[in-house]
Amino acid sequence: MSVRISLENSRYYQRDVVHFFGGGAIAGVVAFLLHLVAGAPVSSLLALSFGSTLGLMSNLMDSREGTPMLRLVLSVLAGVVMMVTWNVEPMLSAALGGAFLSVAFTLGEGTRFEKLGWAALFSLAMAGGIWVSTSVGFYMFSSSEFAFSLASGAIWGLFLSFAAGLRRLRFDRDELWSKLNEAEKELRGEEAQDIRQGRALYEAIQRELERTKEDDLKARARAITRETTEALVAFARRAEELQNALEVTRSRQLEERAKVLRAELTAIKDQHLAREIDATLREVTEQIQVSKKLEVARRRIEAKKQRCFTALERLHVSLLQGGHGAADSALAESVSNLERLTDEVEWRNLSVDELVGDEVDASAGAEVILDTEPARSECSDSEEVELSDGTDGSVQEEASEHSAHRAS
């Protein structure tokens, strides 16, 4: 079973990037202004302004009741702790500040163990940012306090953005994703291309589902995606099996062979040879009928595959429209229509008889049967003449009835 790695919610991660990277750059500007006013070192002032700016931005962008002010308080506290401990040890300042920022930005999320892990992750990220900005240094900016402060704040924010991205990573044991990968490896040609196209649609739908707010719609859309993608994989595998069977039957060669046999049967005069040729022609005709059934089944599999692609594409478009402000009622109606569409696509029984239906016996090999009847009738007529020459009236009458029955 494959493990898929994805962002839990890309929209929230984009917001985190704005918080940390943009807030860090703004904090650098604020730290430089404070340096001009107070005359304190830029580094310690940057630590204070970094936490305060991030907290203020979080306060403005968080719409949940009760949490924005608490985020602001914790972020300012992180800045104060970093400034106080900066002269003691910058790495200690980074660890403490990162832990406080982690608590501020993960309020109401995760279990106790997850919170501890996030605190360690943010502390390491903060330490990495401070180490890069101090130990590695921006020596080209050493003559400009403003440029140094701006670049350092942006670097700190960038490292915290990495931590926020790692926090939102989700590891899913996606059985359907494993089926798609296995099918792509095992299939070839057109079927492998269909699997790749289906996997691309599956990925796109999963991304849009992360942005969908309605849990009920999200669950229904996931069910449609899962059912339709499983059907697509089954159709692709069955299509390749039917294609391989068609290559084995060699329909064109059989039809050419049937034409030759019909010509021989028309020209032959010997009764015993005519019977042998007629029996061979019957066998070839049956094989052609089987080949015709396989062709019909292959075409119907292709039609079912196209319905799967249609359902996935329509679902993707509906989710895109829903993510760009379309009414929830319109999205719900679209999902309901797609549910009816996917319910009509049967994929668990893909036998040839099930695919072609009852009418194939009258259509698949009808042309071949009609083409062989004249030759068989001539053979029957010659048999009747031979019998009439050397038999009594009852035998001749029986042969005539047999010939008439076959002709009918």
URPE-V622230 format. One record per pair of residues at least 24 apart in sequence whose ideal C-beta (glycine too) atoms are under 7 Angstrom apart, sorted by the first residue. I is the first residue (numbers start at 1). J is the second residue. Records with the same first field share a line. If there is no record, write none. Layout:
BEGIN
I = J, J
END
This chain:
BEGIN
1 = 173, 175, 178
2 = 174, 177, 178, 181
3 = 171, 172, 173
4 = 172, 174, 177
5 = 169, 171
6 = 170, 172
7 = 168, 169
8 = 168, 170
9 = 168, 210
10 = 207, 210
11 = 211
12 = 168
13 = 164, 165, 168
15 = 61
16 = 161, 164
17 = 161
19 = 54, 57, 58
20 = 54, 157, 160, 161, 164
21 = 154, 157, 158, 161
23 = 53, 54, 57, 157
24 = 50, 153, 154, 156, 157
25 = 150, 153, 154, 157
26 = 53
27 = 53, 153
28 = 149, 150, 152, 153, 154
29 = 150
31 = 149, 153
32 = 145, 146, 149
35 = 145
42 = 145, 148, 149
43 = 86
44 = 83, 86, 87
46 = 149, 152, 153
47 = 79, 82, 83, 86, 93, 97
48 = 79, 80, 83
49 = 79
50 = 79, 153, 156
51 = 75, 76, 78, 79, 82, 97, 101
52 = 76, 79
54 = 101
55 = 104
58 = 104, 105
67 = 107, 108
70 = 107
71 = 104, 107
74 = 100, 103, 104
75 = 101, 104
78 = 104
90 = 130, 134
91 = 127
94 = 123, 126, 127, 130
95 = 123, 127
97 = 126
98 = 122, 123, 125, 126, 127
99 = 123
118 = 167
121 = 163, 166, 167
122 = 160, 163
125 = 159, 160, 162, 163
126 = 156, 159, 160
128 = 159
129 = 155, 156, 158, 159, 160
130 = 156
176 = 226, 229, 230
179 = 233
180 = 233
183 = 233, 236, 237
187 = 236, 237, 240
191 = 236, 239, 240
194 = 236, 305
195 = 233, 236
198 = 229, 232, 312
201 = 312, 313, 316
202 = 229
204 = 316
205 = 312, 315, 316, 319
208 = 316, 319, 320, 323
209 = 319
211 = 323
212 = 319, 322
214 = 328
217 = 331, 332, 335
220 = 335, 339
221 = 315, 319, 335
224 = 311, 315, 335, 338, 339, 342
225 = 315
227 = 342
228 = 308, 311, 312, 342
231 = 308, 345, 347
232 = 305, 308
234 = 347, 350
235 = 301, 304, 305, 308, 347
236 = 305
238 = 301, 350
239 = 298, 301, 302, 305
242 = 294, 297, 298, 301
243 = 298
245 = 294
246 = 291, 294, 295, 298
249 = 287, 290, 291, 294
251 = 288, 291
254 = 284, 287, 288, 291
255 = 288
257 = 284
258 = 284, 285, 288, 368
262 = 371, 372, 375
265 = 375, 379
266 = 375, 378
271 = 383, 386
274 = 379
278 = 376, 379
281 = 372
285 = 365, 368, 369, 372
288 = 365, 368
289 = 364, 365, 368
292 = 364, 365
293 = 352, 356, 360, 364
294 = 352
296 = 356, 360, 364
297 = 352, 355, 356
300 = 355
301 = 355
304 = 345
307 = 345
308 = 345
311 = 338, 341, 342
314 = 338
377 = 407
380 = 406
END
